């Protein structure tokens, strides 16, 4: 593993622990000699992780669509900024550059990026680990929703193991570094009876 893609909120959130753990993740990336790939902003939890990596001499690659430059504030101190035209290109480039995905707390954008990474793993586009930094139980509702989807027959229970979770940056990074992809069951339940 050489590069970690981090999805994170462009706000800091209401709890100080969010920023504390974002900085801790940045320090751990340095400790493990891992580069950061992220959305390129200098604000929110995104900015906290990037600043921590840069402050400690690490490499940070930001990927941002030109259309967002007015709304999101581009980080001026990045090792490399890659400009793309669309959000689709942004996500594809971040995925291409990365060996692993971590979602910190965030909103719609973070959720969308997280689920795309998991979905791409499920259907075999990549086999990279995907994790959530479940700070103060932030991701508990999503984890419960994944369980519910499996219980209701909308996904194979084996697919739940595609999402790695831990309450702190140290535990999560260790799990992702040592990740073993689960044996995947058949995605389409109806095909079980036709074979």
C-alpha positions as CSV (number, residue, x, y, z in Angstrom):
1,X,0.0,0.0,0.0
2,X,1.4,3.4,-1.1
3,X,-1.5,5.8,-1.3
4,X,-4.6,6.2,0.8
5,X,-7.7,8.1,-0.6
6,X,-9.6,10.0,2.1
7,X,-13.1,11.1,1.7
8,X,-14.2,13.6,4.4
9,X,-16.5,16.5,5.2
10,X,-15.8,20.0,3.9
11,X,-17.0,21.1,7.4
12,X,-15.4,20.3,10.7
13,X,-18.6,19.0,12.4
14,X,-19.9,19.8,15.8
15,X,-17.5,17.6,17.9
16,X,-13.9,18.4,18.4
17,X,-13.1,14.7,18.2
18,X,-13.7,14.7,14.5
19,X,-10.8,17.0,13.8
20,X,-8.6,15.3,16.5
21,X,-9.0,11.9,14.7
22,X,-8.6,13.5,11.2
23,X,-5.2,14.9,12.4
24,X,-4.3,11.5,14.0
25,X,-5.0,9.9,10.6
26,X,-2.7,12.3,8.9
27,X,0.1,11.6,11.4
28,X,-0.4,7.8,11.0
29,X,-0.2,8.2,7.2
30,X,3.3,9.8,7.7
31,X,4.3,7.1,10.2
32,X,3.5,4.4,7.6
33,X,5.0,6.3,4.7
34,X,1.7,6.6,2.9
35,X,0.7,9.4,0.5
36,X,-2.7,11.1,0.9
37,X,-5.1,11.4,-2.1
38,X,-8.1,13.6,-1.4
39,X,-10.4,16.2,-2.8
40,X,-8.0,19.1,-2.7
41,X,-9.8,21.5,-0.3
42,X,-8.2,23.4,2.6
43,X,-11.4,23.5,4.7
44,X,-13.2,21.1,6.9
45,X,-12.0,17.6,7.9
46,X,-10.5,17.4,4.4
47,X,-8.2,20.3,5.2
48,X,-7.3,18.9,8.7
49,X,-6.0,15.6,7.3
50,X,-4.1,17.3,4.4
51,X,-2.5,20.0,6.7
52,X,-1.3,17.3,9.1
53,X,0.4,15.3,6.4
54,X,2.0,18.3,4.8
55,X,3.1,19.7,8.2
56,X,5.0,16.4,8.8
57,X,6.7,16.3,5.3
58,X,4.3,13.9,3.6
59,X,3.0,13.9,0.0
60,X,-0.6,15.1,-0.6
61,X,-2.3,14.9,-4.0
62,X,-5.5,16.9,-4.4
63,X,-8.0,16.2,-7.1
64,X,-10.6,18.9,-7.8
65,X,-12.9,19.9,-10.7
66,X,-12.3,23.4,-12.0
67,X,-16.0,24.2,-11.5
68,X,-15.6,23.8,-7.7
69,X,-12.7,26.3,-7.4
70,X,-15.1,29.1,-6.5
71,X,-17.0,27.2,-3.9
72,X,-14.4,25.0,-2.3
73,X,-11.2,26.7,-1.4
74,X,-8.3,25.0,-3.1
75,X,-5.4,24.1,-0.8
76,X,-2.4,26.1,-1.9
77,X,0.3,24.0,-0.3
78,X,-0.3,20.6,-1.9
79,X,2.5,18.4,-3.3
80,X,0.3,18.1,-6.5
81,X,-3.0,19.4,-7.6
82,X,-4.8,17.6,-10.4
83,X,-7.5,19.6,-12.1
84,X,-10.3,17.7,-13.8
85,X,-13.5,18.7,-15.5
86,X,-16.2,16.9,-13.7
87,X,-17.0,15.2,-10.4
88,X,-17.1,11.8,-12.2
89,X,-13.5,12.4,-13.4
90,X,-12.5,13.5,-9.9
91,X,-13.7,10.2,-8.3
92,X,-12.2,8.1,-11.1
93,X,-8.8,9.8,-10.8
94,X,-8.8,9.5,-7.0
95,X,-9.7,5.8,-7.3
96,X,-7.0,5.2,-9.9
97,X,-4.3,6.9,-7.8
98,X,-5.2,5.0,-4.5
99,X,-4.6,1.6,-2.9
100,X,-7.2,2.0,-0.2
101,X,-10.2,4.2,0.8
102,X,-11.1,5.8,4.1
103,X,-14.3,7.8,4.8
104,X,-14.2,10.2,7.7
105,X,-17.5,11.9,8.9
106,X,-19.1,14.0,6.2
107,X,-22.3,14.6,4.4
108,X,-23.9,13.6,1.1
109,X,-20.7,13.9,-0.9
110,X,-18.7,11.8,1.5
111,X,-21.5,9.2,1.6
112,X,-21.7,9.1,-2.2
113,X,-18.0,8.6,-2.6
114,X,-17.9,5.9,0.1
115,X,-20.8,3.9,-1.4
116,X,-19.3,4.1,-4.9
117,X,-16.0,2.7,-3.6
118,X,-17.8,-0.2,-1.8
119,X,-20.0,-0.8,-4.9
120,X,-17.0,-0.9,-7.2
121,X,-15.4,-3.4,-4.9
122,X,-18.6,-5.6,-4.7
123,X,-18.8,-5.8,-8.5
124,X,-15.1,-6.4,-9.0
125,X,-13.9,-3.1,-10.5
126,X,-11.3,-3.0,-7.7
127,X,-10.3,-5.2,-4.8
128,X,-9.0,-2.4,-2.6
129,X,-10.0,-2.1,1.1
130,X,-12.7,0.4,2.0
131,X,-13.1,1.7,5.6
132,X,-15.0,4.2,7.7
133,X,-13.5,6.0,10.6
134,X,-16.5,5.6,12.9
135,X,-15.7,8.5,15.3
136,X,-18.1,8.6,18.2
137,X,-20.4,6.2,16.4
138,X,-20.9,8.6,13.5
139,X,-21.3,5.7,11.0
140,X,-23.4,3.4,13.1
141,X,-26.6,4.3,11.2
142,X,-25.0,3.4,7.9
143,X,-23.6,0.1,9.3
144,X,-27.0,-0.7,10.6
145,X,-28.5,0.1,7.1
146,X,-26.0,-2.3,5.5
147,X,-27.0,-5.0,7.9
148,X,-30.7,-4.3,7.2
149,X,-30.2,-4.5,3.4
150,X,-28.5,-7.9,3.9
151,X,-31.2,-9.1,6.3
152,X,-33.9,-8.0,3.8
153,X,-32.3,-10.0,1.0
154,X,-30.9,-7.1,-1.1
155,X,-27.3,-8.1,-0.8
156,X,-25.4,-11.2,0.1
157,X,-24.4,-11.2,3.8
158,X,-20.8,-11.9,2.7
159,X,-20.7,-8.4,1.1
160,X,-21.0,-6.7,4.5
161,X,-17.3,-7.6,5.1
162,X,-16.3,-5.2,2.3
163,X,-16.9,-2.3,4.7
164,X,-14.2,-2.1,7.4
165,X,-14.9,0.0,10.4
166,X,-13.1,1.2,13.5
167,X,-13.6,3.9,16.1
168,X,-10.2,5.5,15.8
169,X,-7.6,6.1,13.2
170,X,-4.9,3.8,14.5
171,X,-7.2,0.7,14.7
172,X,-8.7,1.5,11.2
173,X,-5.4,1.9,9.5
174,X,-4.1,-1.3,11.0
175,X,-7.2,-3.2,9.8
176,X,-6.8,-1.8,6.3
177,X,-3.1,-2.5,6.0
178,X,-3.8,-6.1,7.0
179,X,-7.0,-6.4,5.0
180,X,-7.9,-9.8,3.5
181,X,-10.7,-9.5,0.9
182,X,-13.7,-11.7,2.0
183,X,-14.8,-14.7,0.0
184,X,-17.8,-13.3,-1.9
185,X,-21.1,-15.1,-2.1
186,X,-23.3,-15.0,-5.2
187,X,-24.6,-11.4,-5.7
188,X,-27.8,-12.4,-7.4
189,X,-30.0,-14.6,-5.2
190,X,-32.4,-15.6,-8.0
191,X,-29.5,-17.2,-9.8
192,X,-28.9,-19.7,-6.9
193,X,-32.1,-21.7,-8.0
194,X,-31.2,-21.7,-11.7
195,X,-27.8,-23.3,-11.3
